[in-house]
Amino acid sequence: MNWIDVIGWLGSVMVIIAYGLNMYGKITADTTLYYVLNILGSAFLIVNTFYHNAVPSAVVNIIWVLIAIIAIGKKFFGAKNQKKSNESRLGQR
């Protein structure tokens, strides 16, 4: 087994762990751990699928990573903007 296959297996395990933990209620889909497992796992799968010229699988994983990055960005930056918005509304009263 070469290092590309190891990366592919690690990515698969990470995505499955994220999904399993979420399905069994151990973590929710809005936790940082869920996002990190999906982003890293899919990134590893992208490397593996491009190496093996599995372009359709690579595209799915690229989209998966983009969705997770947008979601984690909204979680961190959206929460800060929401807090600022709430604070400014409270100050107006």
Backbone as a chain_set.jsonl record, in Angstrom:
{"seq": "MNWIDVIGWLGSVMVIIAYGLNMYGKITADTTLYYVLNILGSAFLIVNTFYHNAVPSAVVNIIWVLIAIIAIGKKFFGAKNQKKSNESRLGQR", "coords": {"N": [[0.857, -1.177, 0.0], [0.638, 2.152, -0.951], [1.518, 5.604, -0.071], [-0.496, 7.293, -0.996], [-2.746, 5.676, -1.026], [-2.977, 5.176, 1.714], [-3.573, 7.756, 2.619], [-6.054, 8.04, 1.353], [-7.555, 6.023, 2.667], [-7.449, 6.987, 5.304], [-8.87, 9.39, 4.955], [-11.395, 8.354, 4.228], [-12.1, 7.004, 6.597], [-12.231, 9.175, 8.372], [-14.418, 10.692, 7.355], [-16.469, 8.819, 7.633], [-16.433, 8.441, 10.413], [-17.227, 11.005, 11.271], [-19.84, 11.093, 10.198], [-21.004, 8.83, 11.446], [-20.768, 9.493, 14.225], [-22.418, 11.704, 14.263], [-24.908, 10.609, 13.436], [-25.483, 8.879, 15.532], [-25.869, 10.583, 17.59], [-23.716, 11.559, 19.077], [-22.203, 13.754, 18.394], [-23.162, 16.918, 17.012], [-24.19, 18.19, 13.796], [-23.315, 20.757, 13.619], [-20.98, 21.156, 14.971], [-17.534, 21.972, 15.58], [-15.77, 19.804, 15.446], [-17.141, 17.999, 13.774], [-17.14, 19.456, 11.348], [-14.349, 19.696, 10.901], [-13.511, 17.002, 10.686], [-14.925, 16.302, 8.356], [-13.888, 18.152, 6.468], [-11.061, 17.633, 6.466], [-11.086, 14.856, 5.982], [-12.391, 14.702, 3.468], [-10.613, 16.25, 1.983], [-8.348, 14.623, 2.023], [-9.413, 12.489, 0.587], [-9.757, 13.74, -1.868], [-7.118, 14.072, -2.758], [-6.421, 11.367, -3.055], [-8.344, 10.461, -4.96], [-7.846, 12.075, -7.207], [-5.254, 11.243, -7.799], [-5.746, 8.611, -8.569], [-7.148, 9.11, -10.821], [-9.916, 9.388, -10.62], [-12.071, 11.285, -11.362], [-14.883, 12.077, -11.122], [-15.436, 11.338, -8.43], [-13.572, 12.917, -7.131], [-14.571, 15.468, -7.707], [-17.013, 15.423, -6.315], [-16.019, 15.334, -3.697], [-14.626, 17.752, -3.598], [-16.741, 19.555, -3.74], [-18.003, 18.803, -1.36], [-16.081, 19.606, 0.538], [-16.092, 22.388, 0.072], [-18.725, 23.042, 0.842], [-18.572, 22.397, 3.577], [-16.577, 24.192, 4.406], [-17.807, 26.663, 3.928], [-19.954, 26.413, 5.712], [-18.629, 26.204, 8.23], [-17.408, 28.662, 8.225], [-19.645, 30.366, 8.315], [-20.537, 29.615, 10.805], [-18.537, 30.576, 12.566], [-17.945, 33.246, 11.735], [-20.442, 34.269, 11.141], [-21.709, 34.023, 13.599], [-20.301, 35.891, 15.112], [-20.978, 38.24, 13.75], [-23.727, 38.196, 14.17], [-23.81, 38.492, 16.932], [-22.726, 41.053, 17.217], [-24.707, 42.471, 15.888], [-26.916, 41.993, 17.529], [-25.986, 43.228, 19.86], [-25.846, 45.89, 19.022], [-28.528, 46.404, 18.536], [-29.551, 46.17, 21.102], [-28.321, 48.327, 22.297], [-29.666, 50.386, 21.13], [-32.081, 50.64, 22.34]], "CA": [[0.0, 0.0, 0.0], [1.444, 3.369, -1.013], [1.055, 6.688, 0.804], [-1.756, 7.824, -1.533], [-3.813, 4.798, -0.533], [-3.105, 5.438, 3.155], [-4.312, 9.02, 2.733], [-7.436, 7.743, 0.975], [-8.202, 5.282, 3.751], [-7.623, 7.918, 6.433], [-9.975, 10.273, 4.602], [-12.641, 7.586, 4.317], [-12.384, 6.768, 8.013], [-12.623, 10.449, 8.997], [-15.776, 11.044, 6.921], [-17.382, 7.847, 8.242], [-16.508, 8.749, 11.85], [-18.069, 12.197, 11.416], [-21.217, 10.706, 9.913], [-21.459, 7.921, 12.502], [-20.94, 10.233, 15.477], [-23.6, 12.54, 14.101], [-26.117, 9.777, 13.366], [-25.744, 8.282, 16.835], [-26.094, 11.644, 18.566], [-22.527, 11.87, 19.889], [-21.908, 15.132, 18.039], [-24.15, 17.457, 16.082], [-23.611, 18.596, 12.522], [-22.801, 22.132, 13.679], [-19.799, 21.222, 15.836], [-16.253, 22.138, 14.895], [-15.226, 18.473, 15.185], [-17.825, 17.475, 12.587], [-16.617, 20.175, 10.19], [-12.93, 19.369, 10.688], [-13.44, 15.635, 10.174], [-15.386, 16.31, 6.968], [-12.96, 18.89, 5.61], [-9.811, 16.879, 6.319], [-11.377, 13.571, 5.342], [-12.65, 14.924, 2.044], [-9.361, 16.719, 1.358], [-7.53, 13.419, 1.813], [-10.029, 11.737, -0.506], [-9.48, 14.467, -3.112], [-5.756, 13.687, -3.163], [-6.468, 9.971, -3.484], [-9.131, 10.267, -6.177], [-7.128, 12.665, -8.34], [-4.124, 10.358, -8.106], [-6.279, 7.438, -9.271], [-7.898, 9.631, -11.961], [-11.349, 9.216, -10.374], [-12.488, 12.69, -11.375], [-16.21, 12.311, -10.525], [-15.326, 11.267, -6.969], [-12.832, 14.1, -6.695], [-15.48, 16.614, -7.778], [-17.94, 15.303, -5.174], [-15.291, 15.695, -2.48], [-14.347, 19.189, -3.646], [-18.0, 20.209, -3.35], [-18.191, 18.489, 0.069], [-15.178, 20.489, 1.282], [-16.591, 23.762, -0.052], [-19.91, 23.152, 1.702], [-18.126, 22.397, 4.976], [-15.848, 25.438, 4.678], [-18.817, 27.732, 4.023], [-20.71, 26.213, 6.954], [-17.807, 26.555, 9.388], [-17.247, 30.11, 8.16], [-20.883, 30.961, 8.837], [-20.603, 29.35, 12.244], [-17.641, 31.448, 13.313], [-18.068, 34.662, 11.372], [-21.854, 34.622, 11.255], [-22.015, 34.167, 15.029], [-19.729, 37.165, 15.55], [-21.807, 39.297, 13.176], [-25.017, 38.151, 14.853], [-23.604, 39.039, 18.266], [-22.585, 42.504, 17.05], [-26.021, 42.975, 15.509], [-27.74, 41.968, 18.739], [-25.478, 44.252, 20.788], [-26.224, 47.221, 18.526], [-29.967, 46.55, 18.749], [-29.762, 46.392, 22.538], [-27.866, 49.676, 22.595], [-30.609, 51.353, 20.578], [-33.287, 50.702, 23.18]], "C": [[0.904, 1.242, 0.0], [0.807, 4.48, -0.168], [-0.243, 7.308, 0.309], [-2.928, 6.976, -1.049], [-4.041, 4.986, 0.964], [-3.902, 6.716, 3.384], [-5.78, 8.805, 2.391], [-8.198, 7.008, 2.069], [-8.432, 6.169, 4.969], [-8.793, 8.868, 6.181], [-11.314, 9.579, 4.717], [-13.054, 7.372, 5.768], [-12.87, 8.053, 8.687], [-14.061, 10.831, 8.636], [-16.792, 10.099, 7.562], [-17.527, 8.098, 9.738], [-17.403, 9.96, 12.081], [-19.536, 11.84, 11.232], [-21.78, 9.821, 11.03], [-21.702, 8.635, 13.82], [-22.179, 11.116, 15.422], [-24.883, 11.705, 14.136], [-26.478, 9.168, 14.72], [-25.803, 9.311, 17.96], [-24.906, 11.978, 19.457], [-22.024, 13.283, 19.625], [-23.028, 15.619, 17.118], [-23.425, 17.969, 14.842], [-23.09, 20.025, 12.535], [-21.604, 22.274, 14.615], [-18.531, 21.361, 14.995], [-15.645, 20.786, 14.556], [-15.839, 17.87, 13.924], [-17.274, 18.132, 11.321], [-15.184, 19.771, 9.88], [-12.78, 17.957, 10.128], [-13.87, 15.578, 8.711], [-14.414, 17.019, 6.036], [-11.669, 18.103, 5.389], [-10.032, 15.552, 5.592], [-11.598, 13.723, 3.843], [-11.404, 15.424, 1.319], [-8.439, 15.531, 1.08], [-8.091, 12.592, 0.657], [-9.816, 12.417, -1.855], [-8.106, 14.081, -3.641], [-5.772, 12.282, -3.746], [-7.2, 9.813, -4.819], [-8.484, 10.915, -7.394], [-5.957, 11.778, -8.764], [-4.579, 9.161, -8.935], [-7.156, 7.823, -10.458], [-9.405, 9.349, -11.849], [-11.971, 10.611, -10.242], [-13.88, 12.897, -10.791], [-16.183, 12.269, -8.992], [-14.579, 12.471, -6.419], [-13.739, 15.322, -6.681], [-16.467, 16.59, -6.62], [-17.252, 15.75, -3.889], [-14.907, 17.166, -2.45], [-15.593, 19.961, -3.221], [-18.259, 20.008, -1.868], [-17.329, 19.411, 0.941], [-15.678, 21.934, 1.235], [-17.814, 23.998, 0.831], [-19.492, 23.248, 3.161], [-17.383, 23.685, 5.328], [-16.815, 26.608, 4.809], [-19.581, 27.623, 5.333], [-19.894, 26.6, 8.18], [-17.538, 28.061, 9.407], [-18.461, 30.837, 8.694], [-20.984, 30.776, 10.335], [-19.757, 30.35, 13.016], [-17.85, 32.924, 12.997], [-19.509, 35.136, 11.449], [-22.254, 34.844, 12.7], [-21.477, 35.49, 15.555], [-20.563, 38.326, 15.023], [-23.168, 39.357, 13.847], [-24.905, 38.769, 16.24], [-23.488, 40.562, 18.195], [-23.931, 43.134, 16.728], [-26.947, 43.038, 16.721], [-27.306, 43.044, 19.724], [-25.884, 45.643, 20.322], [-27.71, 47.452, 18.694], [-30.274, 46.815, 20.21], [-29.366, 47.796, 22.93], [-28.827, 50.733, 22.109], [-31.832, 51.535, 21.457], [-33.169, 51.688, 24.287]], "O": [[1.806, 1.372, 0.828], [-0.286, 4.319, 0.374], [-1.025, 7.807, 1.118], [-3.982, 7.509, -0.703], [-5.182, 4.958, 1.425], [-4.793, 6.76, 4.232], [-6.657, 9.337, 3.072], [-9.348, 7.334, 2.362], [-9.491, 6.107, 5.594], [-9.604, 9.121, 7.072], [-12.268, 10.15, 5.245], [-14.222, 7.539, 6.121], [-13.811, 8.022, 9.48], [-14.832, 11.245, 9.502], [-17.861, 10.537, 7.987], [-18.627, 7.982, 10.279], [-18.243, 9.951, 12.982], [-20.379, 12.247, 12.031], [-22.897, 10.038, 11.499], [-22.726, 8.413, 14.467], [-22.898, 11.258, 16.411], [-25.842, 12.079, 14.81], [-27.656, 8.966, 15.016], [-25.79, 8.956, 19.139], [-25.078, 12.62, 20.493], [-21.484, 13.934, 20.52], [-23.748, 14.818, 16.523], [-22.208, 18.155, 14.845], [-22.482, 20.465, 11.56], [-21.253, 23.386, 15.01], [-18.477, 20.92, 13.847], [-15.061, 20.629, 13.484], [-15.129, 17.294, 13.1], [-16.975, 17.45, 10.341], [-14.842, 19.53, 8.723], [-12.005, 17.74, 9.197], [-13.246, 14.881, 7.911], [-14.147, 16.538, 4.935], [-11.235, 17.928, 4.25], [-9.264, 15.179, 4.705], [-11.052, 12.96, 3.047], [-11.168, 15.059, 0.167], [-7.823, 15.453, 0.016], [-7.336, 12.059, -0.156], [-9.708, 11.74, -2.878], [-7.947, 13.797, -4.828], [-5.2, 12.038, -4.808], [-6.725, 9.106, -5.708], [-8.56, 10.372, -8.496], [-5.709, 11.593, -9.955], [-3.901, 8.746, -9.875], [-7.829, 6.971, -11.038], [-10.077, 9.104, -12.85], [-12.341, 11.045, -9.151], [-14.057, 13.833, -10.012], [-16.84, 13.078, -8.337], [-14.923, 12.985, -5.355], [-13.685, 16.124, -5.749], [-16.729, 17.625, -6.008], [-17.845, 16.468, -3.084], [-14.866, 17.769, -1.377], [-15.509, 20.907, -2.438], [-18.689, 20.936, -1.183], [-17.795, 19.93, 1.955], [-15.682, 22.622, 2.256], [-17.922, 25.033, 1.489], [-20.004, 24.089, 3.9], [-17.545, 24.212, 6.429], [-16.663, 27.448, 5.696], [-19.829, 28.633, 5.993], [-20.414, 27.259, 9.081], [-17.451, 28.665, 10.476], [-18.333, 31.81, 9.437], [-21.455, 31.659, 11.052], [-20.212, 30.909, 14.014], [-17.922, 33.752, 13.904], [-19.764, 36.292, 11.788], [-23.041, 35.741, 13.003], [-22.135, 36.145, 16.364], [-20.83, 39.284, 15.749], [-23.707, 40.441, 14.07], [-25.803, 39.49, 16.676], [-24.076, 41.274, 19.009], [-24.258, 44.206, 17.236], [-27.671, 44.015, 16.912], [-28.142, 43.697, 20.349], [-26.232, 46.491, 21.144], [-28.128, 48.577, 18.966], [-31.166, 47.604, 20.523], [-29.996, 48.401, 23.797], [-28.819, 51.858, 22.609], [-32.55, 52.524, 21.306], [-34.103, 51.849, 25.073]]}, "num_chains": 1, "name": "protein.A"}
